[in-house]
Amino acid sequence: MRAEEARKDRRRKNLIAAVVVVIVVIIAVVLGAVIANRPSGAGSAAGSGASALQKLTSIPAATLDDAAAPSPQQAPAKLDGATEIKVDGKPQVLYVGAEYCPFCAVERWALIGALSRFGTFSGITETTSSSTDVHPDTPTFSFVNAKYQSDYVSLKTVETQDREGKPLQTLEGDAAALFQKYNTGGSIPWINYGGTNATTGATVDSTAFDGKTYDQIIEGILDPNSDLGKTVLPAVNVITAQICQQNGGKPSNVCTAAGVQSASVLLKR
């Protein structure tokens, strides 16, 4: 009797052990698939990029007012013969870039910071620029799945290639026509403001980002006296000023801020 109970006990333990092994194998397979299919360079939502993004989208007004004045090179250029582009009565900002592009990588920090003064983003993901380009692996964000809501400005974003340089989103229609007409060299990032003004290439200093993590970048941006603060914060203010000029100065608490007013003197109507 005791021998029979012992055999049953061994069979029960063996069965439990087998089930545990199967569960461990299934978990390993699932995790392996997740890791294999995650884009190279992309961070997790819980990573430091998420914290940096939260801080970037809520830069204190006082910090922006303490920023240095932007340089003339940071101001969007006036496009000869261009006409206004509005969506639902709001000026449209058109961003054209690519995930591999290091200059797009740094410019997104300023663009996100500025647009967050007018509305809210969702769906932004973190990534890095190409490992094989200049300023390799620059921490940044992607607009591929991003959505933006604002009562004051409209946003259209196109990331033409992924981090590996493979085709991603297609620039087409009126956006493609505008890009081809006023950016014949095809340089990116290219950002058009309201149809009539645009910047070509980065308006911030890419070297200030070299070798830095998400935490170090946002820490620098939030310090007006750091190298990052001296280049990103003025860019945020001049982008803000450009949008304010095109939407009738709304919202007033943003458009009348000291940093925005200082940047507005560089704009051409």
C-alpha positions in Angstrom: 0.0 0.0 0.0 2.8 2.3 0.9 4.7 1.4 -2.2 1.6 2.3 -4.3 1.3 5.7 -2.6 4.9 6.4 -3.2 4.6 5.6 -6.9 1.6 8.0 -7.1 3.5 10.7 -5.3 6.4 10.3 -7.7 4.1 10.5 -10.8 2.4 13.6 -9.4 5.8 15.3 -8.8 7.0 14.3 -12.3 3.8 15.7 -13.8 4.2 19.0 -12.0 7.9 19.2 -13.0 6.9 18.6 -16.7 4.2 21.3 -16.6 6.7 23.8 -15.1 9.2 23.0 -17.9 6.6 23.5 -20.5 5.6 26.9 -19.0 9.2 28.0 -18.9 9.8 27.0 -22.5 6.7 28.9 -23.6 7.7 32.1 -21.8 11.2 31.8 -23.3 9.8 31.5 -26.8 7.4 34.4 -26.3 10.2 36.7 -24.9 12.5 35.7 -27.7 9.9 36.6 -30.3 9.3 40.0 -28.7 13.0 40.8 -28.6 13.5 39.6 -32.1 10.7 41.8 -33.5 11.5 44.9 -31.6 13.0 47.6 -33.8 16.7 48.1 -33.3 17.4 51.1 -31.2 13.9 51.4 -29.9 13.5 51.8 -26.1 10.8 50.5 -23.9 7.9 52.7 -22.8 9.1 52.4 -19.2 12.6 53.5 -20.1 14.3 56.8 -19.5 13.0 58.1 -22.8 9.4 58.1 -21.4 10.5 60.3 -18.5 12.4 62.6 -20.8 9.4 62.9 -23.1 7.2 63.8 -20.2 9.5 66.6 -19.1 10.0 67.8 -22.7 6.3 68.2 -23.2 6.0 70.3 -20.0 9.0 72.6 -20.0 8.3 75.4 -17.4 7.4 78.8 -18.9 10.1 80.4 -16.7 12.8 78.1 -18.1 11.8 79.1 -21.7 11.7 82.8 -20.7 15.3 82.5 -19.2 16.6 81.1 -22.5 19.1 82.9 -24.7 17.7 84.7 -27.7 17.6 82.5 -30.8 20.1 83.1 -33.7 18.8 84.3 -37.1 19.8 80.8 -38.5 17.1 79.2 -36.2 14.3 81.3 -37.6 12.1 79.7 -40.4 12.8 81.3 -43.8 10.1 83.0 -45.8 9.2 81.0 -48.9 8.8 83.2 -52.0 5.4 83.0 -53.6 4.1 80.5 -51.1 0.5 80.5 -49.9 -1.0 79.8 -46.5 -1.9 76.2 -45.6 -4.6 75.7 -43.0 -6.5 72.7 -41.8 -9.8 73.4 -40.0 -8.8 77.0 -39.8 -5.5 76.3 -38.1 -2.0 76.7 -39.7 -0.4 73.4 -40.6 3.0 72.4 -39.5 4.5 69.8 -41.9 7.5 67.8 -40.7 9.4 65.6 -43.1 12.2 63.5 -41.7 13.4 59.9 -41.2 14.3 57.8 -38.1 17.9 57.1 -39.2 18.6 60.8 -39.6 20.7 62.3 -36.8 19.7 65.9 -37.6 16.1 64.9 -37.5 16.8 63.2 -34.2 17.9 66.4 -32.5 15.4 68.7 -34.2 12.5 66.6 -32.9 13.4 67.6 -29.4 12.8 71.3 -30.2 9.7 70.6 -32.3 8.0 68.5 -29.7 8.9 71.0 -27.0 7.3 73.8 -29.0 4.2 72.0 -30.2 3.5 70.9 -26.7 2.8 74.5 -25.8 -0.2 74.4 -28.1 -1.6 70.9 -27.7 -0.9 67.3 -26.7 0.8 64.4 -28.2 0.1 60.7 -27.9 1.8 57.7 -29.5 5.3 59.1 -29.7 7.8 56.3 -29.4 11.5 56.5 -28.5 14.3 55.4 -30.8 17.8 56.4 -31.8 19.3 57.6 -35.0 21.4 55.3 -37.1 24.5 53.6 -35.7 26.4 54.1 -38.9 25.7 57.8 -39.6 27.3 60.9 -38.0 26.3 61.5 -34.4 25.5 57.8 -34.1 22.7 56.5 -31.9 21.4 59.9 -30.9 18.5 59.4 -28.5 15.3 60.8 -30.0 11.6 60.1 -30.7 9.7 58.9 -33.7 6.5 60.4 -35.1 5.4 57.2 -36.9 2.5 56.4 -34.6 2.1 59.9 -33.1 -1.1 61.8 -32.9 -1.5 65.4 -32.0 -4.4 67.4 -30.8 -4.5 71.2 -30.7 -7.1 74.0 -31.0 -4.4 76.3 -32.4 -2.2 74.4 -34.9 -2.4 71.4 -37.1 0.4 68.9 -37.5 1.4 66.5 -40.3 4.4 64.3 -39.9 6.1 61.9 -42.3 9.0 59.7 -41.3 10.2 58.5 -44.8 12.6 55.8 -43.6 13.2 53.7 -40.5 16.4 53.5 -38.4 18.0 51.1 -40.9 17.2 53.3 -43.9 14.3 51.2 -45.2 11.1 52.8 -46.6 8.6 53.7 -43.9 6.0 56.3 -44.6 5.3 57.9 -48.0 5.4 61.6 -48.7 2.6 62.2 -51.1 -0.1 64.6 -52.3 0.1 68.3 -51.5 2.8 67.6 -48.9 5.1 66.0 -51.5 4.4 68.9 -53.9 5.3 71.5 -51.3 8.5 69.6 -50.3 9.6 69.2 -53.9 9.0 72.8 -54.8 10.7 74.5 -51.9 13.3 71.9 -50.9 14.7 70.8 -54.3 17.8 69.3 -52.6 15.5 67.0 -50.6 17.3 67.7 -47.3 15.8 66.5 -44.0 14.6 67.4 -41.6 12.4 69.9 -43.5 9.7 71.6 -41.5 7.1 73.9 -43.1 5.1 76.3 -41.0 1.7 77.3 -42.3 2.8 76.9 -45.9 4.8 80.1 -46.0 7.9 79.5 -43.9 10.3 76.6 -43.5 13.5 75.4 -42.0 15.9 73.0 -43.8 18.2 70.8 -41.7 18.6 71.0 -37.9 18.2 74.4 -36.2 19.9 73.0 -33.0 23.5 72.1 -32.4 23.9 68.3 -33.0 27.2 68.1 -31.2 25.6 69.1 -27.9 23.8 65.7 -28.0 26.8 63.6 -28.6 27.3 60.7 -26.2 24.4 61.7 -24.0 21.5 59.6 -22.6 17.9 60.6 -22.6 18.2 61.7 -18.9 21.3 63.8 -19.7 19.7 65.4 -22.7 16.6 66.5 -20.9 18.6 67.6 -17.9 20.7 69.8 -20.2 17.7 71.2 -22.1 16.1 72.3 -18.8 19.2 74.3 -17.9 19.3 77.5 -19.9 23.0 77.8 -19.2 24.0 74.4 -20.5 25.2 73.8 -24.1 21.9 71.9 -24.7 19.8 74.6 -23.1 21.5 77.3 -25.1 20.6 75.6 -28.4 17.3 73.8 -27.8 15.4 76.3 -25.7 15.9 79.2 -28.2 14.7 76.9 -31.0 11.6 76.1 -29.0 10.9 79.8 -28.6 11.4 80.7 -32.2 9.2 77.8 -33.4 6.5 78.9 -30.9 6.8 82.5 -32.2 6.4 81.3 -35.8 3.2 79.4 -34.9 1.9 82.4 -32.9 2.5 84.7 -35.8 0.4 82.5 -38.1 -2.5 81.6 -35.8 -3.3 85.1 -34.5 -1.4 84.9 -31.3 -3.2 82.1 -29.6 -3.1 81.0 -26.8 -2.3 84.5 -25.5 -0.5 83.3 -22.4 2.0 81.4 -24.6 2.3 83.9 -27.4 2.9 86.9 -25.0 5.6 85.1 -23.0 8.9 87.0 -22.8 10.9 84.3 -24.6 8.4 84.1 -27.5 8.3 87.9 -27.8 12.1 88.0 -27.9 12.2 85.4 -30.7 9.5 87.0 -32.7 11.8 89.8 -33.9 13.6 87.4 -36.1 10.5 86.3 -38.0 9.7 87.5 -41.5 6.1 88.1 -42.5 
